[in-house]
Structures are given as structure tokens and as C-alpha cells.
Amino acid sequence: MGTLYDLAQEYKENMKPVEERIEELEDLLRKPLSAEKKRCIRHRLNVLHKMQLDNARTIREMENYYET
């Protein structure tokens, strides 16, 4: 196992599919869909954005762990 910085880089790499899915869902929202489908997509986006934010915070903590 490497350093916390190395682990942070792995976290970044593992977030790419989530970011791609966010883009796909945002593109899908621009299309004409029923209100129910749009509500479901917005809910999924909300969950993915929370994951993205939590991951970004974790990455920042790991990258800067030894600086404090």
C-alpha cells in the first residue's frame, strides 16, 4: 500500500465513472421527458453529487494530511 496521497489519486480515478454518469443524466434531463422521469433523474443526480462532494472532501483530507 502506498501513501495517503497515492490513495487520494486512486479515489480520483475511481470517481471518473461517477462524473461520467452525472454528465449522462444531465444530458438526459435536457430531453423531453415526463415529470416523473425527470424527478427520478434529479434524485439520482442529487445522490451522485453528494457522492462527488464527499469524495472531494476525502481526497483533499488525504492529500493534505501531512501538511497540518
Secondary structure, DSSP 4 states (H G I P E B T S, - for coil): ---HHHHHHHHHHHHHHHHHHHHHHHHHHTS---HHHHHHHHHHHHHHHHHHHHHHHHHHHHHTGGG-
